[in-house]
Amino acid sequence: MTKKVALACSHCGTRNYSTASKKEAERLELKKFCNTCNAHTLHRETK
């Protein structure tokens, strides 16, 4: 089962992306481009 999650920038905190996640035990972490920071930063799954 997949659930829809939001990804927030670890540097500035803005929620830029949403994706589907299958894992429930650990939070998803991806390196994505942040328009606010204007750089590639680590984005983490939010609640």
N, C-alpha and C positions, 0 to 999 in steps of 0.2 A: 504494500500500500504506500502511495506517495502522498506527501502533504506539501502545500505551498508555503514557502518561507521567504522572508525578506532578508536581504544582505545589507549590512550597514558598514560604512567605512570605519576602520579602527582608528584613523587619525582625527577626522573631523566629526564623525558620528552620523552623517547623513545617510538615509536609506535610498540607495540608488538602483538596486536590482532586486528582482524576485525570481525564484526558481523553485523547482520541485526537488524534494529530498526524500530518500528512502530510509536513511539511518535515523534512529531516535536516540541512540546512546551518546553520541558525541556531536558537537556543533560543527557545521560545515564552514570551512575556511577556504576562500579562493582569492587569488590576486587579480583584481579588476581595476579598470580605469575609473577614477573619481573626477567628475567635472568640477567640483568645488575645490579640490586640492590641485587639480590639473596635473595629476601624476598617477602612476600605477601603485596602488596601496593594497594592503590586506583587507578583505571584506569578510566579516563574520556573520553567521546566522543570528538573527534576533528573535525574540519571542513573538 
